[in-house]
Amino acid sequence: MAAPRNSLHRRRLFLLCLFLGRLWETGASQIRYSVPEETEKGYVVGNISKDLGLELRELAERGVRIISRGRTQLFALNPRSGSLVTAGRIDREELCAQSARCLVNFKVLVEDRVQLHGLEIEVTDINDNNPKFQVENLEVKINEIALPGTRYPLPEAVDPDVGLNSLQSYQLSPNNHFSLEVQTADDDGAVSPELVLERALDREEEAAHYLVLIATDGGEPRRSSTVHIRVTVLDTNDNAPVFAQPIYRVKVPENVPPGTRLLTVSASDPDEGTNGEVAYKFWKISEKQSPLFQLNENTGEISTAKSLDYEECAFYDMEIQAEDGGALKDRTKLLISVEDVNDNRPEVTITSLFSPVREDAPQGTIIVLFNAHDRDSGKNGQVVCSIEEILPFQLEKSVEDYYRLLTVQNLDREKTSEYNITVTATDRGTPPQSTEIHITLHVVDVNDNPPSFSQTSYSVYLPENNLRGTSIFSVTAHDPDSNENARVIYSLEEDTIQGAPLSSYVSINSDTGVLFALRSFDYEQFRDLQMQVKASDSGDPPLSTNVSLSIFVLDQNDNVPEILYPALPTDGSTGVELAPRSAEPGYLVTKVVAVDRDSGQNAWLSYRLLKASEPGLFSVGLHTGEVRTARALLDRDAIKQSLVVAVQDHGQPPLSATVTFTVAVADSIPDVLADLGNLDSPANPEDSGLTLYLVVAVAAVSCVFLAFVIVLLALRLRHWHMSRLLQASGSGLTGVPASQFVGVDGVRAFLQTYSHEVSLTADSRRSHVIFPQPNYADTLISQESCEKSEPLCVSDDSRFPIEDTPFVPQAPPNTDWRFSQAQRPGTSGSQNGDETGTWPNNQFDTEMLQAMILASASEAADGSSTLGGGAGTMGLSARYGPQFTLQHVPDYRQNVYIPGSNATLTNAAGKRDGKTPAGGNGNKKKSGKKEKK
């Protein structure tokens, strides 16, 4: 007896271990919880954070959330406690109907890992529903001939609860004729109450019997429901209706329209009259099924009342009752199968969208996680997802119905800043149904492009004399990036120009790239500026590009021609030139020399005679500036001719300068003085006062000069006396000729080279005192005589100082102390000049004329010469200093005029180089070539 018991115990233990192992394996695959129905919102179902192995703070950091499909969200995640709680009231009967177990499955997503965890929650039943009959009052008709033991089906009570909470028992109120029996179906275990006739009925004793049927469930507390039964005793009807089939089956597509006929049930009754008339009605049908179908009670035709949906219910089970006029009944079962039709499009739900994405994201970056499913079944529910092949993305299936969209190429925001991705989900039904979703993916910019200029270099042409702060140019650089990465900042590279920083010349607006001039540029100072413009973006790290920019300064006509010769005296008077009365037409009187600091056309100069005392007497070369006689001079022509010559450049607008000088018409200096003395002074009080001042000045100068002569004579006498003493002492000077000494006669001869002259200026109301300098020829002769005759002599170069110099034998003087043959006066276009280029009159007239011209162009105070200072100065030493020679200015030798001659001054290099000097005609030919040039 013990052995079988041990064997039975072992078998039970083995089954228990096997059950626990199965249970463990099932639990390992997913998380399971249970929750009773009808709980309040926020009811704690389980600790999801603990079961997932996550801390509370990791729930939010890892993006843990619940994903449910195709139904209302029943549960929620409490991030504070990490618990799974109910999101609202849960009705098990509404959720799972009569299912033995009510399971709710959904997923928990850990977003950062892209992991899905299955979650299964069982909703347990509570006794929250009463058993319910379909009718509250029931009439049962029983023929009086019914035999005891006859059974009459009663309506069943429906309890949506399950288990012990469902319907458990029926009770019938006490009576004398009927009892209650409960039948349990073999197929589904349904409990059906039946009214059993215990005693024969007698209509004459009692025509109606009233009973109460009570249905009770097994919950705690118990719930019940009642139906009132009225039993009507009928006359004899011994045949009940009989259905042709015990079970009717029909298949119908879910897309049939309402009113479609499904089938017709039929029951026959061999009785006649009302006892043979059969009426049909639904006997056992749920509340959800009742609105979907309709039954013709006379014909038994069954049709659809509303549209069917396979996804809501694929199978319907109901009973139909046939009853004749004698209250005899029969029942049959109707089974309706709904066939699936591909009438549902796939549904696509985006679970996670990672937008925007950086353009430098690596290949394989997840962009979208979505779910695609179809409510249809079979092939109609199989979904295939696809995207356009030209996009740099691809689809990968994750788990179950989840897909991932990944990058397969490097992104470039500058080419495509936004992707409109169309995901197409298509089922395998016939015809196939498809659904499209559109995903907009924004690409975030990365600073991967430096700014670029439209040109490799820029050239700016800026007129000189611009205003300070003027905008002169604008550069623009484009950066294909966006936002801060595309914001360009302009700057200039540091550089130095003529010792000053570049920033002192120009500046640039860092935002617009507009270039500004910080100073007024002068073409004569510099003509171009070279710089580097830098364009940097504001990205991190910043990228930059340089471009070369050249500013070329354009010349403007901003300089007035400057007249170099004739130079005006500083006291405001005019210079004097000499023209002999014997001059023929074309005689060169003087030459106006001018320069212009501008360049190009702005420096082209032209000369014209603006005003003359005697119109038609003189002419001015348009390009050479040579002043020549236009006709032969006549005796009636005035001795003083005032000329105003204008020099004008070719700029726009043209600028000009004028020079005024006086031409004295006479053959010699005495003639000039005599003619000037014969001129009647105008009866002007101011002129008479000025003449008085001039007379006083001349008298003062004469006194000073007389004192100088007396001192000089005294010094000469002293030196002569000393030399006599030396001869008496026999110092060996007896052999020296007497011509080497200068006495009073020599001094008087020396003083004859000086004279006081007064010349009238171009302004008839003013006079100018001319102090002629000593004639250089006489001075050199006197010096030569001094060197030969006296051991101590006064040199005219030292003016007043007297220097004791020991006697030294001097070399013979250079006979050609004057200008070279090329520099001597010539005809230069005149036909009466000789080839030697000598002065036109005797030596005294020549020296006096030269002294007068030099004195008239000098300052009265210091006697400086405008033409003196040696050959090659062009008379510019008084204006620019004694060291200013021809090497400091452009070669204007063809414009240099030798006063009192019709020749121009040329370079004496011909004589120094051993070349034959050219005569007057040669000078004219050379001058003509230069004018043409």
C-alpha positions, 0 to 999 in steps of 0.5 A: 500500500505504501509503494503505490503512495510513494510512486504517486507522490514522486509523480506529483513532485515530477509534474510540479518541477516540470510545471515550475520549469515551464513557468520559469522559462516563460517568465524569463522571456518577458515580464508578467504582472497581474492586476484586478479589474475596476481599480482606481487610476494610479494603481501600482501594478509592479516595479518596472525599474527593478525588473528591468534592472534600472535605477530610477534616474535611468528611466528618464535618462534612457528614455524608457517608455511604454509602447502599445498598439491598436488600443487605448493606453491602459497603463502608464509609467510613474517616473518617480517611483519606477512603478507601472500604474494603471492609466484609468479604470479597466473593465475586464469584461469589455477588454476580454469578454468571456475569455478565461484569462485576460492578458494584455501585452505591450512593449517597454522601450529603452530608447537609448539602447533601442531595446524592447522588453515584452510585458504581459499583464493579466487582468483578474476578474472581480464580481462586479456584474449581476447575472442578467436575463434578456427579458424581465417577463416571460410567457410560457405556453403549455398544452394541457395534454402535456405529459409530466416530465415534459421539459420547457427551456427557459431563458438563460441568464448571462453573467459577464464575469468568469470563474466563481464570479460567473453564473453558478445556479438557478432557483425556481419559486415553489409551486405544485406543477413545475420543477427546475432542472439545469443542463450543462452543455458538453461543448462549452459548458453552458448552463441552461435552465429547463422547466419540467412539468411534474403534474399534468395541467388542467386548464379548467382548474388553472389557466395560468401559473406564475413562477419566478426564476432566480439566477445566482453567481458564486462571487462574494458577495453573491449577485442574482437576477430574476425573471417572472414566468407566466405559464399559459395552459393551451389547448391540445397541440401535439406536434412541435416545429422541427428545423431541417438542420440541427446546425446551420453554418455560413461563411460571409466576406467581411465587406458585404454591405448591410442588408445582404442575405446570408441564409434562410432557416426552416422549421416544419409543423404538421399541425394545422391552423394556428398550431401549424404556423411557425414563427422564428426568432433569435433565442440565444444571441449576445448584445454585441451580435444582436445589432449586426443581424436581422431575422424575418420571423415569418420566413426565417431569412437571416441578413446583415443589419450592419457592416461586419469587421473581421478584425473585431469578430471573426466568428458568430454563434447564435441560436434560432427558435421556431414556435408554432401557434400551439406554443410548441418550439424547436431550436437550431444553432447558427454558426457564421464565419466572417472571412478576411478581406484586404480592407485595411491599410498598413498602419505606421507609427513612428516610435522615435525620430532623431531629427535634426542630425549633424551633417558629420554623423557617421554612417549607420546612424539611426534616424527613425524607429517606427512600427508597421502592422496591418490589422488583416490576417494572413498575407493581407496582414504581412507588411513590407516597408520601402523608401526611395533608393536615391536617398542616402538611407536604408531600412532595416527590420529590427524586432517583430514589426519594428523598422530602423532607418539608417544612414548609409552615406555621409551627409552634406548640408550644403547640398541638401539641408532637409530630406523629405523621406517617404516610407511606404508600407505595403501589405501582400494582399490582393489587391495590395494596400499601402500607406505612406508616411512623410518624415522631414529630417533636418541636417544640422550645419557643421563649419566645414566650408571657408568663406570664398570670394567671387574673384581671385583678386580685386582692383580698385581705381580711386581718383586722388584727393578723395574725401576722408571716410569715403567708401571706395569699394566693397568685397563680398565673401560667401560661406555656404554654411548656415547661421554663425558658421556662415557669418563672415567677418572682414579684416585687413592683414597688417602691413606697412606702407611708407613707414605707416601702418596700413590701418592708417590708410584704409579700414574695412567694415567687419560686417559688410566688407565696405572699404573706407579711405582714412585719408586723402590720397595724393597721386604725386605721393604714391600711385598704388596700394597693395593689401590682403583682405581676410574673410573669416567665418564665426564657426568653431574653429573659424575658417578664413580665406585671403584675397589680394586687393590693389588700389590704384590712385588716379591722377586728377588735375589738382596742380596749377602749372608752376612757372620757373622762368622768368621768376618774379622778384619778391617785391612784387615788381616785374622782370625786364627782358631786352629786345633790340630795335634792330630785331627782325621778326622771329627774334627770340626775346625770352622763353617762359619755362613752366612745369606741372606736377600732374601726369599725363594729359594733366601735365601737358602745357600750352602757352599763349599771350594773354595781354600785351601793351602792343598787340601783334608785336610779340607772339608766344610759342604754343608748346615751347613758351618762346616769346618772339617778335611777330614783326620788325620793331619800329621807332614808334614802338614804346620802349617798355612793352608789358606782356602777360603770358598764360600757361595752361594744362590740358586737365579737366577742368584746366588750370592755368598760371600767368607771368607778367614781365616787361620787354625793354626795346633798345639797342643798348643800356644807355639807350634804355636809360635815356629813353626811360629818363625821357618818359613823362611821369604821370601826374599822380601824387602817389607816384611823386611820393614813391619817386621821392622815396626812391631818390632818398633810397638812391642817395642813401645807397650812394653814400654807403657806396662812397664810404666804401670807396674811401675805405677801399682807397685807404686800404690800397694806399696802405698796401701800396705804402707797405709794398714801397717799404718792401722794395726799399728793403730789397726783398727781391721784388724789383723784378716784378712789373708795375702792372701787377699793382693797382693804384687809384686809377685801377680802383677808378677803372674798377668802379666804372663797372658799377652804376646806378640805374632806375628801371620802370616796372610793368606797373606805371605807378611803381618804380624799381631800383636796379643795382647791377652787379659787377661785370664778371669779365671786368672783375676777372680782368681786374683780379688778373691785374691785381694778381700780377701787380699787387701782392695784396688785392681785393677780390670782387667775389668777397665783396667788402672783406679785405683779406691779406694774402701773400703774393703767389704767382698766378697762372694765366687766366682762362680766356674762354671763361664765358659760356661754351660755344653752344651756350653763347647767344646765337640767332636761334631763328634770326637771320642776322646773327653770326656763327660765333654767338657773340653779343650783338654790341660792344663789350661795354654795352653787353656788360651793362645789359647783362648787369641790368637784366641780372639786377632787375631780376634780383632782390634790392636788399641783397642783390641776389641774381635770378640768372646769376650763380654760374652756368647751368643754374638757369637762374633758379638759385634765388628761388630754390637756393644756390645748390639748385641746379639743372640736375634737380629738375627735368631737362628744360634746357631748351627753355632756358633763355640767355637775356639780351640774346635770341639764342637758348642755353644748351648743354656745354658738354659738347665743348667738354667732350671735344665736339664742335659747338653748333652755331645759331642755326644749329640751335634753331634746328635743335630747338625745333626738334624739341618743340616737335617732341 
